Amino acid sequence: MRRISFLLFLAGLLLSTGTPAELRAQEERGKMIYLTGISPSGQNLTAVLGDQGAEIPAAVLPCVTCHGRDGRGRPEGGVTPSDLTWAALTKPYGATRLGGRQRPPYTEQRLKRAITMGFDAGGAPLDIAMPRYRFTHQDLDDLVAYLKKLGEEKDQGLTETSIRVGVILAPRALLAERNNAVRAVLMAYFDRVNQRGGLYSRQIDLRFSDAPETQQERLRAARAFIEEEQLFVILAPFIAGADKEMAALAAEQAIPFIGAYSVHPQVGFPLNRQVFYLYAGLIDQGRALVTFAARQQLAQDADARSPNVAILYTEQPGHEAVAIAIEDQGRREGWSSITWRRVASASFDAVALARDFQSNGIELVFWLGPPQQENAFLEAAEALSWTPTVFIPGALTGRELFEIPKRFSGRLFLSFPTLPLDQTPDGQRDYAQLAASYALPVHQQATQWAALASAKIFTEGLNRAGKDVSRDKLITVLEGFYEFQTGFTPPITYGPNRRVGALGAYIVTVDLEQRRLAPVSGWIVPR
């Protein structure tokens, strides 16, 4: 009898532990819907707006946009979103609306009606600003399950005494020296922060992860790193090469990526709220080159005709988007003659291309291709005694550029989102003290400065957020940064609709005699 009772007890225990586990899985699915407007099942979710019934993907206007990460709502544009925490929705005495009308408490069914039909718990229409959502029954159940827990959960990686910060480094096999520099400078900076008492008595606990080389492995490794280490934030992550996928991971995990390094920042609509980039990508660097070229032409001859321009790009990911942006900026500058060339690396013919451009009277060439092909093209141009002015985003060049024909000295221009002249006197002193105290590497200084800038943005955000910081509060604080001086970058500005801190570039020319890069412009922000 005792054995039967024990087995019944054990069975009951197993059943009782299985239900919460399933509930947690349901809450996680609901959390994804709340934060992203995307169904884990892959079903299309739709938001219906206003009296006209305009339909848009729910991902454009997920719940978190108005109601916030904690569900309590943020007044904006004269609209005050409802408090969606379960305690507020189910108060026994209900609530009083702005017009003075009282509503009864919500139940699960009443909440589902509000979400899908736009009526509150008392049957009155909700504010016209509140979309009505078309969900499957499963997705709606999952969302409501999460709403019951909304506001109760605490962000992972955050305790009363510590903040756990992750750093995703570049693939070590490709950029070991870069990784060593980032690791050394961040460990030095936060060791100093911790020795001074931390931030609101919290110590910064750094964790590092070297990214695998392949895109799929990098995404899987990053997700495991975030979940296994229970990270509060990702700092100065190297996401180049997996830009879109890593940005999507930040949204999926609802974890801020601060100071992300990418040549293709994801800044399109809808904005990825979690990712804050330090510098402009290739698109805005290309636009800055066009702005510089137009200014240079205007300075030489105010009545000059529109130049004959060629844009050459290869099949590399993202290069076509850069070419489109360059053409668009050229049109804004009044350029009417712009030629495109898409060149496959396998069939690249430098001589034929140079002859083609020369015969068409091309004067300005915007190059979006590998450095080796660039050199071959310029050597072919020299053989034809043809010397166009060439513009290249700096991230697409290498040391090979110092081997180009010397007749192109002063006729090759590069854009860079940062230069050593960005360092302020305070930044110079700060870095010198860290370097002396912690024996920082003498190489990769520009990389170290970028990492330091990201660290300073993060710590300033924590200071402004205060003791009761959360991921959502930190993001909101960062959105209020205006011309923040890191000491190592141009002034950093973020906003609700802006995620690139330093939106612009410097232009340098190549001095082939001295084998150096010489700045020829100040900070250029494309119009």
Secondary structure, DSSP 8 states (H G I E B T S, - for coil): -HHHHHHHHHHHHHHHHHHHHHHHHHHHHHHHHHHHS--TT----EEEETTTTEEEEGGGS-HHHHH-TTSS---BTTB------HHHHT-TT-EE-TTS-EE----HHHHHHHHHH-B-TTS-B--TTS-EEE--HHHHHHHHHHHTTTTT---TTB-SSEEEEEEEE--HHHHHHHHHHHHHHHHHHHHHHHHTT-BTTBEEEEEEEE--SSHHHHHHHHHHHHHHHT-SEEES-B-TTSHHHHHHHHHHHT--EEEEB-SS---SSS--TTEEEEE--HHHHHHHHHHHHHHHHHHH-TT----EEEEEEESSTTHHHHHHHHHHHHHHTT--EEEEEEE-GGG--HHHHHHHHHHTT--EEEEES-HHHHHHHHHHHHHTT---EEEEEGGG--GGGGGS-GGGTTSEEEEES--GGG--HHHHHHHHHHHHHHT--SS-HHHHHHHHHHHHHHHHHHHHH-TT--HHHHHHHHTT--SB--SSSS-B--BTTB-EEE--BEEEEEETTTTEEEE----B---
